[in-house]
């Protein structure tokens, strides 16, 4: 959130409704989820609001803190509030009354779902300016072409499985390739701002996500699987089969050994951004996963009177997890860069530059330099004309020039620097 100390207004971004990907039990726009709220800081009274995603089915909560900015607009100096989103847009509003400083249009989107009872909202808001800083939908021109067969592989996978690829296609049991992913675009690291230039700087992820709903009752079919197989299915895309981490998630080898079984059980059920909740899995599967990651035998946590065929909760559907859609080589199935740093002129509503953020050293060795990377965390813009940011799994801390996006210097950290910074 952000507080305007002069006016006493606090600006609060809100999360998506639950369950994130199936909303038959929550018909309508679902106010005040996915909103930017302007509240009187003294009383809590709502002054204005704007909803960035109606009836969210894609986990597009507003995780980024809003930025208090001042812009020159139509010959006037306006105190404004900017919000960067997972979908890769910047929404810019007058702080006092919530009037958008650039037009926002409600655009028709797919409004028919295959899922029982689901009623997607028929329009979604798109700002006319600035242009999105992340790619929109998994379009053919975005398909990876790192070798002669990759493009064909991707086309065949989509055609064979009937995957959706649109930015607002409703989730289903077949699956969707979602760009931007639930990880962004932007995320909780948010944006930084130089008040002297009116330029906003935001890091973004550009990696396709595989989203698929699953019938809760069908999950019990996996109860016979070993913990290693279940870990591969739900956890390895982020943590790796060796549990030593990937570009998307941390090394958990040593950490899990220090944590108790009840703590891990509760943690896996609750989730922790960006890790989702897995409370929809049968308890016997959670027990098996914990047994595998701790390399011990776990006494069953199934409660008295329960059976191993049960799944908790009353939702008819769960989801397959935050898995990424890769090519046949295990590389993100989209043309690089996979992560970017962006400079956006808020006065004009224009993207000034966009450069790769991060470099996967393994990809550099096979001829894919400056790949950009999945990123978590944010940067800080200084009055001296620099942006400092880490946020990527290559462990590099970099200083960029604000005017050009050029890297001035970089240094390797002892671990990933996935946070925001202070000077």
N, C-alpha and C positions, 0 to 999 in steps of 0.2 A: 504494500500500500504506500501511498505518498500523502503527506500533509502539507497543505498550503497554510503556513503559519499566519499569514496576513489576513486571509479570509476565514480561516477556521474550518475550511472544507477538507475532508479526508477522502481520498480516491481509492476505492477498494476493488480489485479484480476478483472475480468469483470462479469457483470450480464448476466442473460439469456435473450433471445429475447422475445418480446411480440407479440402476446398473448402466455403465457407460455405453454399451453397444447394442442394447435392446430396450426399447422404451414403450412397449404396448401398455404398460401399467402407469405411464405418465404422459398421456396425450396432451397435445398443445405445445406452446413455445417453451414451456418450462422456466418461466421467470421465477427467481432472479438468478438462475444458473447462467454461466458463460457471459457474465455482464461486467461492465465497468460501472460501479456505483459511486455517486457523489453524495456524501453524507455530511450533515452538520456535525462537526466534531464535538460540539458541546451537548447535543441532544440525541444524536444518532438518527435524526429525521432525514429521510431520503429527499434530496433536492432534484436529482435527475439520474437517469440510468441509460445505458445503451447495451443491447445484447448482440454480441459478435457472432454467435452461432445459435440458431433456433433448434430446439429439440435435438440436442447434440447426440449423435450416434457414433462419434469418432474420437472421443476423448480429447476434444479441443478446448479444454479448460484454459482460462487466462492465467497462466502461471507466472508471467512476467510482471514485475512491478511497473506501474505507470511512471512516466517521466514528466515532470513539470517543466514546461518550456515557454519561451516567448518568441513569437513569430511575427514577421512582417507580412500582412495579408490585406490585399486590396487597399494599400496605402495606409493601413493602420497597424499599430503595435498591439498584439493581442496576447494576453496570458492564456496559455493553452495547456492541455494535458494530452500526451501521446501514449498510445498503447500498442506494443508490438505483439503479434500473435503467432501461435503455432502454425497457422495457415500461411504465414509469410506476408502479412499485411501490416501496415501502420495506420491506425485510426487516430485522427487528430480532432480534438474538440475544444471549443471555448470552455474554459474552466467554470465560468459562472453559470451558464445555462445549458451546456451540453450540445450546443449547435455545432454540427460538423463543419470544419473549415474547408474541406473538400467534399464534393458531392458523394453521397453513399446511396447506391441503388439496390433495391431488393430485386434480385435476379431469380427467375424460375430455375429450379433444380429438380432432379428426379424425385417424384413424390409418391411412387408406388414401390412397396416392399413385398418381397416374397415371404417374409416372416409373418406368422399369424398375429393379427391384431396390431401390427406396427403401422403407424401413420406418420411418415416423415413430413416435416414442414415443407410446404411447396416453394418457398423462396428463401434465399440467404443474402445477407448484406455484403456488398463488395464496394470498397472505396474507389472512386475514379482516379485518385492520386494518393500517395505515390504508387507506382507499379509494384507488384509483389516482388519481394526479394528472395523468394524460393519458387521452384518450379511447381506448376499447377497441374496435377493429374499425371498419370504415368503414360505419357504420349509416346507414339512411335519414334518421334525425332529425339526422344530422350534415351532410348534403349542403348545399352552399352554395345560398342563395336570393337572391343579390344582385340578380337581376332575374327576370322572370316565366318566362324560358326556361331558366335555368341548371339548375334542378332536373330538368327534363325531359331536358336534354342529358346530365346525369350518369347518370340512369336508363337512357337509351338506350345510352350507351357501355358500361355494365356488362352490360346484357342482350345487346347485339349481339355483344360479344366474349367473353361468358361468364367475366368476371373473378371470381376469388375475392375475398371482402371480410372474411373472419373473421380474428381475431387470430392463430390457429394453423392456418390453412389451409395445407397443404403447397404449395410452389412448383410451377409447371408451365409448359408451353410457351405457354399462352394468356395468362397473366398474372394478377397479383393486385394489388389496391389494399390496401396495408398501413398500418394505423394502430394504434399508433405506428410510425414508420418506423425503419429501421436507424440513423437519426441520433438517435433518442429521441423522446419521453420525455427522461430525463436522459442525459447523455453524460459525456465525460471531465472536464468542469468540476466535476462532482460537486455536493455540498451543503455548506452551512455550518451551524453549530450554535451556539446560545447556551446555555451550561451553566447559567446562572442561571434561565432560563425553561423549559428542556427543549424548546425549539422548534427544529425543523430547517427550513432554507430551501433550496429547490431550484428552479432554472429548468428549464423543459421546452419542447420543441418539439412542435407539434400540426399537422403538415403531412403529407398522404397521399403515400405513395411508390408508384410503379409498379414492381413486381418481376416479372421474366419470365426464365425459363430459355431458352437458345438452344443448339441443337446446334452443337458446335464445327465439325463438318465443313461446316455451312451458312454459316459466317462467310466462307468464301472467295468466296461469291457477291458480296460487296461489294468485292472486290479492284479492280474497275474504277472504283470511285468516287474522285472527287477528294478531296484533303485537307480542303477546305472542307466537303464533304458528310459526311465521316467525323467531323469536328470537331462539326458540328451534331448528329450522331447520338449521339455519346458524351460530348461535353464542354460543349456550349453551355448545357445546363440549369443549370449552376453558374457557368460563366465568361462566358456571353453570346456571341452571334455576333461582337460587336465585341471580344471578349476583355477587356473592361473590367470584368468582374465583375457579379454579381447579388447578391440577398439571400442566396444560398447559397454563393457562392464568390468568391475574390479576383480583382482585376485582374492579369492576367499579361502585359500588353503589353510593359512595360519589362523585367520580370524574365527572360522567356524569351530575350531578345536578349543577355543577359549569360551565359547558360548554354550549354555546348557540346552538340553533337548527341549524343555518347555519354552525357553526364550526363542529358539529357532522356529518351533512350531507356531508360536504366536506371530513372529516376524513374517514368516512365509504367508500366513493367512491374512495379515494386515497389509503387507506390501510396504514399500517405501520408495517414493518417486526417485528414479523412473521405473523401479521394479513394481509390477502390478500385484494385486492381491490374488492369491491362489486358494482362497477359502472355498471355491466351488469344487475343488478336488476331493475325492473320498479320502477319509482319514488314513486308510491303509496305504494310499499312495504317498501322502505326506510323510508318513512314518518311513516308508521305503527310501524316499529322497534324502531324509535326514540321516538314515543309516548309511547311505552311500557317501554323503559329503563328510560325515564324521568318522567313517570307517569303523562303526560300532554296530552292535545289535540294539535296536530301539524297541523297547516294550510298547506294545500297541496302545495308542492314545484313544482308541474307540471306546466311547462311553458305555456304561451299563445299559443293556437293552437294545443297543444299536447293532447293526449287522454290517459286514464289510461291503455290502451291495449298496449302502446308502451314500448319497451326497448331501452335504448340508445346504440349508437355505431353501427358499421357495421359488427361486428363479428357474424358468424352464430352460434357459440357455446360458452358457458361459462362453468364453472365447479361448482361442488357441494360444494366446500369449503374445508378447511383443517380439515377434520373430521378423527378421529382415529377409527381403526377397533378393536372393543372390543368383548369379549366373552359374554355369556348370563348373566354374573354377573356384567357386566360393567367394567371389568378389561382388560387391553391390552391382545389381543389374541395371545401372544407370550410368550415363557418361559422367566422368569427373567434371567439376570438383564435387566431392561428397560433403564438403563443408565450406562455408564462405564467411568473410567479413565484409560488411557493406556500409557505405557512407551515403546518407540520405539527406538532401537539402529540404528542410521542413518549410522554408519560405516559399520555394517553388514547387515542392512535391515531386522532386526528381531524384533518382538514384544517380549519384555522382561517380561512384566506382564500386566494383565488386571483385574481390580477390580471393584465391584459395586460402583456407585457414587449416594449417596442419599438413603433414606429409607422412604417408604410410611408407616406411622404409622398405618394406617387402615389395610394395608395388613399384617403388622407385628403381629397384634392382631389376625389374622385368620391363622397364621402359615406360612406366607411368609416373613421371615426376609431378610434383606439386599437386598431388591427388586431392588435397583437402580431406578432412576427416570429420566423422561424427564428433560433435562437441557438446560439452556440458559446462555451464558456468558463464561468466560474463567478463567484459572488459571495463576499463576506465579511461576516459578522455581527459587530457590535461590542457591547461591554458598554454602550455609550451608547444602545443601542436602534435602531441604524440597520443597513441592509444596503446595501453599495456593490456595484454591478454595471454592466457595460457589455454585452458579449456579442452585441449585435445590429448589423445592417448599417446602421442609421440613425446610427451613430457617436456615440450619446449615452451619456454616463456618468451614472448616476442614483444618488441616495440615496433609499431607501425607508424608511418608518417600520415597524418590526417589528410593532407592535401592530395596525396597520390595513392595511398594504400601500399607503398613500398615498405619492406621490412628494413628497419634501421639496424637492429641487432637482435640476436636471439641467444638463449642459453638453456641448457638442459637442466631440468629439475630432478630431484631424487624420486619423485612420484608425480602422478597426474595432478595438475593444478586446476581442479574443477571447482572454482569458486569465483567470487567477485573480489575486487581489490581496492585498497585504500592508499592514498598518498599522504 
